[in-house]
Amino acid sequence: MNHSVPGAAPLAIPRIDADILASLPRLDPRRQWRARWFARTISLLLLGMVAVQLSAIDLAALEGLLAQNAGFWLAFAMMYFALPLADWIIFRRLWRLPLIGLAPILRKRISNELLLSYSGEVYFYFWARHRAGLTNAPFGAIKDVNIVSALVANGVTLGLLGLAYPYMDGLFPGELETIVTLSIAVILAITSVALLFRRRLFTLTGDQLVWVGGIHLARILVTTGLLALVWHLAMPGAPLGLWLELSALRLVVTRLPMLPSKDLLFTSIAIFLLGSHNEVSALLALTAALTLALHVGLAIILAITGFFDRERSGEEAS
């Protein structure tokens, strides 16, 4: 059966996922348990660092400003949901994913943020595998979409670092500037290797890869712009150069592989650089806390709805 959307290129993916999974070594359950708790421990440590910084900051004035600023909350919500919406648009075209597919995409995003990077992709793969008629080979599409997303994000990170470079002397000390330079070198190396072996890496067609890249480029530009807008609405007097620096630093942090809670990590680094007795630090800590609260709140809602969906399915089956 052809599940392509009218006007979209057909999904030309060989059935390689079962072979690839079969060739992978099975993980020891004890190692899986240790990995999960290691990720949770890192997340808790980062949250504790942010909480300590928050306790040293007077948030009363900032909270009063945000309570009267509807634009801040609107921009924050749009920024949060831009990524899952972009993923849904992509898989809507590739798999004809229905609107209800937003739920597993949200679970994927939350798992990547609160557990380990790409743990959500594993969940999404098995979710797609168990949906008859959705797709026969989800591995290739998920892999390609993630690789293209990483390549586009690398390009945007380098571009934003170039824009922010003239302002970095005031924020980054010499040692951290060296680390940023090394990060740029690593990003360039990874991107070059991926492009060099692109014919062996990708299973989607060229047109599909270009289309997926365009969606991700739009998503990254929108989310970065919305984040800067969130900061500007909360603190309109801050200079543009500061937001460029912080946006570039955040994109560099998000490129670090296999780390949970990257927003908290970025916030911890930024507060360390700026100092805790700083209104900008208070704003960053507050937005990180809001993001975490939204992750947890949505996770609870999705868990409850998933439970009732299973109960309803069981009743229908009986």
Secondary structure, 3 states (H helix, E strand, C coil): CCCCCCCCCCCCCCCCHHHHHHHCCCCCHHHHHHHHHHHHHHHHHHHHHHHHHHHCCCCHHHHHHHHCCHHHHHHHHHHHHHHHHHHHHHHHHHHCCCHHHHHHHHHHHHHHHHCCCCHHHHHHHHHHHCCCCCCCCHHHHHHHHHHHHHHHHHHHHHHHHHHHHHHHHHCCCHHHHHHHHHHHHHHHHHHHHHHHCHHHHCCCCHHHHHHHHHHHHHHHHHHHHHHHHHHHHHCCCCCHHHHHHHHHHHHHHHCCCCCCCHHHHHHHHHHHHHCCCCHHHHHHHHHHHHHHHHHHHHHHHHHHHHHHHHHHHHHHHC
